[in-house]
Amino acid sequence: SISFEISCHRQGRNFTCVTLSICRNLPIEMGASSELSSSDLLLEFFLHRFRWIPVCFILLPLSFLFDLLTRARNYLVHAVNSAPKAHERKVAIIQKEVREWASGDKKKKMCNARSGWSTMSFRYPLYKETSTLISTNTLIDILEMDEESRTIRVEPMVTMGEITNFLLPLGYSLPIVPELDDLTVGGMINGCGVESSGRKYGLFQHICVSYEIVTADGSLVVAKKGTEDAEGQGLFYGIPWSHGTLGFLVAATIRIIPCKPFVKLTYMPVGDFKEMSTKLQSESTVAENEFVEGIQFSQEMGVVMKGRFSDGPPKNGAANCIGKWHKPWFYTHVEGIGKKNEEVTEYIPLRDYYHRHSKSIFWELQEIIPFGNNVLFRWFYGWMCPPKISFLKYTTLGPVRRIYERRHVLQDMLIPMTDLEKGLQVFHDKTNIYPVWLCPFNLPTCPGFVKQKSGKNVLYVDVGVYGVCKKDDYDPRKTTRELEEYVRSVEGVQMLYADTYMTREEFYHMFDSSLYEWLRVKLNAKEAFPDVYDKVKKEARF
């Protein structure tokens, strides 16, 4: 910092005062002054600290308008029931494009045509620039619902928000509904999806009944659970976590369950990591609990939440409609209960509960709109929140992206529940970021990329760390590799939307590639699609 001060002094006394105040008040930039010029740091400061201006006055209105148009379009599609026939045409186009690739020189491998900025990952995929793009980005519709078999058939780019809007008025729900509205079915299957009902149902892949895949030769294959066909059964278990490297997912059939309009949610404040681990594990084993999650707010305080379906509050009671635009961000509401250290029970509308973290994008929106939870902002502007994550990503300029590169952590690590206490300490020592999201789920013994071999269900927990690391010694590569090493040591796995710095050998020590490699050969996918590691490693994204 001394050399930084001297170099700035040469520019004049006033400029020195401004830049020194930046260093004091912007921990996100600590450790970077020796790498960037003072003018670069000043530019970063203004672009980052005043990013809320274009977000509030441009991105929020655009996001609101986009959602309105999407809902109107979906309403018309459902009203005239045009999706099933349109689906057949869309799949035929995809098959035609794949067959054209297969009959060509095959110099480029294939991937979907979805724009890099529209994915939920913070990074842009570099491999799309050198790949043949296949038109799967048109697969955006709910196709049909079967009440008798209690299933819903959807295209892969249907979002969680669209599914809840469609199912809840009919009295049904997916068993697992990942929180953010814009998460897609394809992302939850080809990647991973977890939610607070996971202690009962597992991961998103475990509520799926079948997948429809266009393979490397243009064939349409249906992979079903429980089929006698070995290849079909293998493909069913091989698709999850494969990130589109076995074929193109064009539809999925998913279980649905009857539901009630409310969730009776009980907030239970806890203390340190040990108390959090003990309480979260005990509540995860209670059969009556439909939902269980935890948020750790510091080393000394956290809150465990348990929920059950309900018809609504008692006669003289009132519901807490946490999804209304003027309500406080959910995690701040939970933190307030934790600070009072009193157990509280509330009745929350089911859709509000499912998307409780959407309005504030967990707690990430506070970095973009620092006053976003202010009561005046919520009343006058909250009805347009949140901004679309894809719009935020598209408008993130290079200097702001550099700040995130240096200081921002976005990781979900899945570890056995028995290791949670130590895991929380490891994350505290390496990042010291709070809040930490904790979501328990049962991981069954079955074939696939993520495989535990105990022969029974094992309780795991998703440790979600999102935010700015203010530790002086934080280094993105070094710290992430240390976290990855710890997760491998306890037989855990890393969600692959986030940065991974593992070598290929370390990656396939964390994940089981036996079924995956067999399918890659069987389906002639090796020359058609990149390997999973080559799609998710840090060098493949910017």
C-alpha positions in Angstrom: 0.0 0.0 0.0 3.0 2.3 0.5 4.2 2.0 -3.0 0.6 2.6 -4.2 0.5 5.8 -2.1 3.8 7.1 -3.5 2.8 6.4 -7.2 -0.5 8.3 -6.6 1.2 11.2 -4.9 3.0 12.0 -8.2 -0.4 12.6 -9.7 -1.2 15.4 -7.2 -2.3 15.6 -3.6 -6.1 15.7 -4.3 -5.9 12.5 -6.3 -3.9 10.8 -3.6 -6.7 11.5 -1.0 -9.4 10.1 -3.3 -7.6 6.8 -4.1 -6.5 6.2 -0.5 -10.1 6.5 0.6 -11.0 3.9 -2.0 -8.5 1.5 -0.4 -9.9 2.0 3.0 -13.5 1.6 2.1 -13.4 -1.1 -0.7 -12.1 -4.3 0.8 -13.0 -6.1 -2.4 -9.9 -4.6 -4.0 -7.4 -5.3 -1.3 -4.4 -7.1 -2.6 -4.7 -5.9 -6.2 -3.0 -2.5 -6.0 0.3 -3.9 -7.0 -1.2 -5.4 -10.2 -3.2 -2.4 -11.5 -2.5 1.2 -12.1 -4.2 3.9 -10.0 -6.4 4.9 -12.9 -7.6 1.3 -13.4 -8.4 1.1 -9.7 -10.3 4.3 -9.8 -12.3 3.2 -12.8 -13.1 -0.1 -11.1 -14.2 1.7 -8.0 -16.7 3.9 -9.8 -18.0 1.1 -12.1 -18.5 -1.2 -9.1 -19.8 1.3 -6.5 -22.2 2.9 -8.9 -23.3 -0.1 -10.8 -26.7 0.3 -9.1 -27.5 3.2 -11.4 -27.9 1.2 -14.7 -29.3 -1.7 -12.7 -32.1 0.3 -11.1 -33.0 2.5 -14.1 -32.4 0.1 -17.0 -32.0 -3.6 -16.0 -34.9 -3.7 -13.5 -37.5 -2.2 -15.9 -36.2 -4.5 -18.7 -36.3 -7.6 -16.4 -39.9 -6.7 -15.3 -41.0 -6.2 -18.9 -39.3 -9.4 -20.0 -41.1 -11.4 -17.3 -44.4 -9.9 -18.3 -43.9 -10.8 -22.0 -42.8 -14.3 -21.1 -45.9 -14.9 -18.9 -48.2 -13.6 -21.7 -46.5 -15.8 -24.3 -46.7 -18.9 -22.0 -50.3 -18.2 -21.3 -51.1 -18.2 -25.0 -49.1 -21.4 -25.6 -50.9 -23.2 -22.8 -54.3 -21.9 -23.9 -54.1 -23.2 -27.5 -52.0 -26.3 -26.5 -49.5 -25.7 -29.3 -46.4 -26.9 -27.4 -46.6 -30.7 -28.1 -46.8 -30.2 -31.9 -44.2 -27.5 -31.9 -41.9 -29.8 -29.8 -41.9 -32.4 -32.6 -40.8 -29.7 -35.1 -38.1 -28.4 -32.9 -36.7 -31.8 -32.2 -36.7 -32.6 -35.9 -34.7 -29.5 -36.6 -32.2 -30.5 -33.9 -31.9 -34.0 -35.4 -31.3 -32.5 -38.9 -28.5 -30.2 -37.6 -26.8 -33.1 -35.7 -27.0 -35.4 -38.8 -25.5 -32.6 -41.0 -22.7 -32.4 -38.5 -22.3 -36.2 -38.5 -22.1 -36.2 -42.3 -19.5 -33.4 -42.4 -15.8 -33.3 -41.5 -16.5 -33.3 -37.7 -13.6 -30.9 -37.1 -15.7 -29.0 -34.5 -17.5 -30.6 -31.6 -21.1 -29.8 -30.9 -22.7 -27.9 -28.1 -26.1 -26.2 -27.5 -26.7 -22.7 -29.0 -27.7 -21.1 -25.8 -25.9 -17.8 -25.4 -23.1 -17.8 -22.9 -24.5 -14.7 -21.1 -27.9 -16.4 -20.6 -26.5 -19.3 -18.5 -26.7 -19.2 -14.7 -23.0 -19.6 -14.3 -21.0 -16.4 -13.6 -18.5 -17.4 -16.3 -18.7 -17.3 -20.1 -18.0 -20.6 -21.8 -15.1 -20.3 -24.2 -15.7 -23.6 -26.0 -18.8 -22.2 -27.7 -16.6 -20.1 -29.9 -15.0 -23.1 -31.5 -18.0 -25.5 -31.5 -20.9 -26.3 -33.9 -24.0 -24.8 -32.3 -27.2 -26.9 -32.2 -30.5 -25.1 -31.9 -31.7 -26.4 -28.5 -32.3 -22.9 -27.2 -35.9 -23.1 -28.6 -36.9 -25.8 -26.1 -38.7 -23.5 -23.7 -42.2 -25.1 -23.2 -44.2 -27.2 -20.7 -45.5 -30.0 -22.9 -48.0 -32.0 -20.8 -49.1 -32.9 -17.3 -50.4 -36.4 -16.5 -52.5 -36.4 -13.3 -53.0 -40.2 -13.4 -49.2 -41.0 -13.4 -48.4 -37.8 -11.5 -45.8 -36.6 -13.9 -45.1 -33.5 -16.0 -43.2 -33.5 -19.3 -41.2 -30.4 -20.1 -38.5 -29.1 -22.4 -35.1 -28.4 -20.9 -35.2 -24.6 -20.9 -38.4 -24.4 -18.9 -37.6 -22.5 -15.6 -38.5 -23.3 -12.0 -40.6 -20.1 -11.9 -42.7 -21.2 -15.0 -43.3 -24.7 -13.5 -44.5 -23.3 -10.1 -46.8 -20.8 -11.9 -48.3 -23.7 -13.9 -48.5 -26.4 -11.2 -49.4 -24.7 -8.0 -52.9 -23.4 -9.1 -53.7 -27.1 -10.0 -52.7 -28.3 -6.5 -49.5 -30.0 -7.5 -45.8 -29.3 -7.2 -42.4 -30.7 -8.1 -41.0 -32.6 -5.1 -37.9 -30.5 -5.4 -38.1 -26.8 -6.5 -34.6 -25.1 -6.6 -35.1 -21.6 -5.3 -34.2 -19.2 -8.1 -36.9 -18.5 -10.6 -34.6 -18.6 -13.6 -33.0 -22.0 -13.0 -33.8 -24.4 -15.8 -34.8 -28.0 -15.9 -31.9 -28.7 -18.2 -29.5 -27.1 -15.8 -30.8 -29.1 -12.9 -30.5 -32.4 -14.8 -27.3 -31.9 -16.8 -25.8 -30.1 -13.8 -27.3 -30.4 -10.3 -30.3 -29.2 -8.4 -30.8 -29.1 -4.6 -33.5 -27.8 -2.4 -34.7 -27.9 1.2 -36.9 -30.9 0.4 -33.8 -32.8 -0.5 -33.7 -34.5 2.9 -36.8 -36.4 1.7 -36.3 -36.6 -2.1 -32.6 -36.3 -2.8 -31.3 -34.2 -5.7 -33.3 -33.0 -8.7 -32.1 -35.9 -10.8 -33.8 -38.3 -8.3 -37.3 -37.0 -9.1 -36.9 -37.5 -12.8 -38.7 -40.5 -14.6 -37.2 -40.3 -18.1 -35.0 -38.2 -20.4 -35.3 -37.8 -24.1 -31.9 -37.4 -25.8 -30.7 -36.7 -29.3 -27.5 -38.6 -29.6 -24.4 -38.0 -31.8 -25.9 -39.7 -34.9 -29.2 -37.7 -34.7 -31.2 -40.5 -33.1 -33.9 -39.8 -30.5 -33.5 -42.0 -27.5 -35.7 -42.2 -24.4 -33.8 -43.2 -21.2 -36.2 -44.4 -18.6 -35.8 -45.4 -15.0 -36.3 -49.1 -14.4 -36.1 -50.1 -18.0 -34.7 -53.6 -18.8 -32.5 -52.3 -21.5 -29.0 -52.0 -20.1 -28.0 -49.1 -22.4 -31.2 -47.1 -21.7 -30.8 -47.7 -17.9 -27.2 -46.7 -18.1 -28.0 -43.6 -20.0 -30.7 -42.7 -17.4 -28.1 -42.7 -14.7 -25.4 -41.2 -16.8 -27.1 -38.0 -18.0 -27.1 -36.2 -14.7 -24.0 -34.1 -14.2 -22.8 -34.8 -17.8 -23.3 -31.2 -18.9 -24.5 -32.2 -22.3 -21.6 -34.3 -23.2 -23.5 -37.5 -24.0 -26.2 -36.0 -26.2 -28.8 -33.2 -26.3 -31.5 -33.3 -23.7 -34.8 -32.3 -25.5 -37.4 -33.3 -22.9 -37.7 -34.7 -19.4 -40.6 -36.3 -17.5 -40.6 -35.5 -13.8 -42.6 -36.6 -10.8 -45.2 -34.3 -9.3 -46.8 -34.5 -5.9 -50.0 -33.0 -4.4 -49.4 -30.0 -2.3 -51.1 -27.5 0.0 -51.2 -23.7 -0.4 -49.0 -22.9 2.6 -45.9 -24.0 4.4 -45.8 -24.0 8.2 -42.2 -22.8 8.8 -40.5 -22.9 12.1 -37.3 -20.9 12.7 -35.0 -22.4 15.3 -31.9 -20.2 16.3 -28.7 -22.1 17.1 -25.2 -21.1 18.1 -21.9 -22.3 16.9 -20.9 -24.7 14.1 -21.4 -27.8 16.4 -24.9 -26.7 17.5 -25.8 -26.0 13.8 -24.6 -29.4 12.7 -26.3 -31.3 15.5 -29.7 -29.5 15.0 -29.6 -29.6 11.2 -28.9 -33.4 11.3 -31.6 -34.1 13.8 -34.3 -32.2 11.9 -33.3 -33.9 8.7 -34.1 -37.3 10.1 -37.7 -36.3 11.2 -40.0 -37.9 8.7 -42.8 -35.3 9.1 -40.5 -32.5 8.0 -41.0 -31.7 4.3 -38.4 -29.0 4.2 -35.2 -28.4 6.2 -32.4 -25.8 5.7 -30.0 -23.7 7.7 -28.3 -20.4 7.4 -25.1 -19.7 9.4 -24.7 -16.0 9.9 -21.5 -16.0 11.9 -19.3 -18.3 14.0 -21.7 -17.8 16.9 -25.2 -17.6 15.4 -27.3 -19.5 12.8 -30.9 -20.5 12.2 -32.3 -23.9 11.3 -35.7 -24.0 9.5 -38.1 -26.8 9.2 -41.3 -26.7 7.2 -44.4 -28.8 6.5 -47.3 -28.3 4.0 -50.3 -26.6 5.6 -53.8 -25.4 4.6 -53.1 -22.1 6.1 -52.8 -20.2 9.4 -55.4 -20.8 12.2 -58.5 -18.6 12.4 -57.0 -15.7 14.2 -53.5 -16.1 12.6 -52.0 -14.3 9.7 -49.8 -15.5 6.8 -46.4 -13.9 6.2 -46.4 -13.3 2.4 -42.6 -13.0 2.1 -42.8 -12.8 -1.7 -44.6 -9.4 -1.7 -42.4 -6.7 -3.2 -42.3 -4.6 0.0 -41.3 -7.4 2.3 -37.7 -7.6 3.7 -35.3 -9.9 2.0 -35.8 -13.4 3.4 -32.4 -13.9 4.8 -32.5 -10.6 6.7 -35.9 -11.7 8.1 -34.3 -15.0 9.2 -31.2 -13.1 10.7 -33.5 -10.9 12.7 -35.2 -13.9 14.3 -31.8 -15.4 15.0 -30.6 -12.3 16.8 -33.7 -12.4 19.0 -32.8 -16.0 19.9 -36.5 -17.1 20.0 -38.2 -19.9 18.1 -40.8 -18.5 15.7 -43.4 -20.3 13.6 -45.0 -18.7 10.5 -47.4 -19.6 7.7 -46.0 -18.7 4.3 -47.7 -19.1 0.9 -46.1 -22.0 -0.9 -44.9 -20.2 -4.0 -43.4 -17.5 -1.7 -41.6 -20.2 0.2 -40.3 -21.9 -2.9 -38.8 -18.7 -4.3 -37.8 -17.2 -0.9 -34.2 -16.5 -2.0 -35.1 -15.1 -5.5 -35.9 -11.5 -4.6 -32.4 -10.9 -3.2 -30.6 -13.6 -5.3 -29.8 -15.2 -2.0 -27.7 -12.3 -0.6 -25.8 -11.4 -3.8 -28.1 -8.4 -4.6 -26.7 -6.4 -1.7 -23.4 -6.1 -3.5 -25.1 -4.6 -6.6 -27.8 -2.5 -4.9 -26.5 -1.9 -1.3 -29.7 -0.1 -0.3 -31.9 -2.7 -1.9 -33.4 -3.9 1.4 -34.2 -0.3 2.5 -37.9 0.1 3.2 -38.3 3.0 0.8 -36.6 1.2 -2.0 -38.7 -1.9 -1.4 -42.0 0.0 -1.5 -41.2 2.1 -4.6 -38.9 -0.2 -6.6 -39.2 -3.7 -5.1 -42.0 -4.7 -7.4 -39.4 -4.9 -10.2 -36.9 -7.0 -8.3 -34.9 -9.0 -8.9 -33.0 -8.1 -12.0 -32.5 -11.0 -14.4 -29.3 -12.7 -13.7 -28.6 -13.1 -17.4 -29.0 -9.3 -17.9 -26.6 -8.7 -15.0 -24.1 -11.0 -16.5 -24.4 -9.5 -20.0 -23.8 -6.0 -18.7 -20.9 -6.8 -16.4 -18.0 -4.7 -17.8 -14.4 -5.9 -17.8 -13.2 -3.8 -14.8 -16.1 -5.0 -12.7 -15.5 -8.6 -13.8 -11.9 -8.2 -12.7 -13.1 -7.2 -9.2 -15.2 -10.4 -9.0 -12.3 -12.4 -10.3 -10.1 -11.3 -7.5 -12.5 -11.3 -4.6 -15.9 -12.9 -5.3 -16.6 -16.4 -4.2 -19.4 -18.5 -5.6 -19.3 -22.1 -4.6 -21.6 -25.0 -3.6 -19.8 -27.9 -2.0 -21.7 -31.1 -1.2 -20.2 -32.9 1.8 -21.5 -35.7 4.2 -23.6 -34.2 7.0 -21.2 -35.9 9.5 -18.4 -33.6 8.3 -20.4 -30.4 8.5 -19.0 -29.0 11.7 -15.4 -29.3 10.4 -16.5 -28.2 6.9 -17.9 -24.9 8.3 -14.6 -24.3 10.1 -12.7 -24.9 6.9 -14.8 -22.5 4.9 -14.5 -19.9 7.7 -10.7 -20.2 7.8 -10.4 -20.0 4.0 -13.0 -17.4 3.1 -14.7 -16.0 6.3 -17.8 -15.3 4.2 -21.3 -15.1 5.7 -24.1 -16.0 5.5 -23.5 -19.6 4.5 -26.4 -21.6 3.1 -26.9 -25.1 4.3 -29.2 -27.5 2.5 -29.4 -31.2 3.6 -30.2 -33.9 1.1 -30.2 -37.7 0.9 -27.8 -39.2 -1.6 -28.9 -42.7 -2.6 -26.5 -45.5 -3.7 -27.0 -45.7 -7.5 -24.8 -45.5 -10.6 -23.7 -42.2 -12.0 -21.2 -39.4 -12.0 -21.8 -38.7 -8.3 -21.7 -42.1 -6.6 -21.5 -43.2 -3.0 -21.0 -46.9 -2.4 -22.4 -47.5 1.1 -25.4 -49.4 -0.2 -27.8 -47.0 1.6 -29.0 -43.4 1.6 -26.4 -41.1 3.1 -27.3 -37.6 4.4 -25.2 -34.9 2.7 -25.4 -31.1 2.9 -24.9 -28.4 0.3 -22.6 -25.8 1.8 -23.3 -22.6 -0.3 -20.8 -19.8 0.0 -21.6 -16.7 -2.0 -20.1 -13.3 -1.5 -16.9 -11.1 -1.3 -13.9 -12.4 0.6 -12.2 -9.7 2.6 -9.3 -11.8 3.9 -6.0 -10.2 3.0 -4.4 -13.5 2.0 -7.2 -14.6 -0.3 -6.1 -16.0 -3.6 -8.8 -17.4 -5.9 -6.8 -20.3 -7.3 -5.0 -21.2 -4.1 -8.0 -20.9 -1.8 -10.4 -22.8 -4.2 -7.9 -25.6 -4.6 -7.6 -25.9 -0.9 -11.4 -26.1 -0.6 -11.5 -28.7 -3.4 -8.9 -30.8 -1.7 -10.9 -30.8 1.6 -14.1 -31.7 -0.2 -12.3 -34.7 -2.0 -10.9 -35.8 1.4 -14.4 -36.3 2.8 -15.8 -37.9 -0.4 -17.8 -34.8 -1.3 -18.3 -33.1 -4.7 -18.3 -29.6 -6.1 -21.2 -28.2 -8.1 -19.7 -27.6 -11.6 -21.4 -24.3 -12.4 -18.7 -22.7 -10.3 -14.9 -22.2 -10.8 -13.0 -25.4 -10.5 -9.2 -25.4 -10.4 -8.7 -29.2 -10.2 -6.4 -31.1 -12.5 -8.0 -33.8 -14.6 -6.7 -36.5 -12.2 -8.1 -34.6 -9.2 -11.4 -34.1 -11.0 -11.9 -37.8 -11.7 -10.9 -38.6 -8.2 -13.8 -36.5 -7.0 -16.2 -37.9 -9.6 -16.9 -41.5 -10.8 -16.3 -41.6 -14.6 -16.8 -45.4 -15.1 -20.4 -45.3 -16.4 -19.8 -42.0 -18.1 -16.8 -43.2 -20.1 -18.6 -46.4 -21.1 -21.6 -44.3 -22.4 -19.2 -42.0 -24.2 -17.8 -44.9 -26.2 -21.2 -46.7 -26.6 -22.9 -43.5 -28.0 -19.9 -42.4 -30.1 -19.9 -39.2 -28.1 -16.2 -38.7 -27.8 -15.7 -37.1 -31.2 -19.1 -35.3 -31.0 -18.9 -33.6 -27.6 -16.2 -32.3 -25.3 -15.4 -34.1 -22.1 -17.1 -32.8 -18.9 -13.8 -31.7 -17.5 -12.9 -29.7 -20.6 -16.2 -27.8 -20.4 -16.1 -26.9 -16.7 -12.4 -26.3 -15.9 -11.5 -22.7 -15.2 -9.4 -22.5 -18.4 -12.6 -23.2 -20.4 -14.4 -20.2 -19.0 -13.7 -16.5 -18.6 
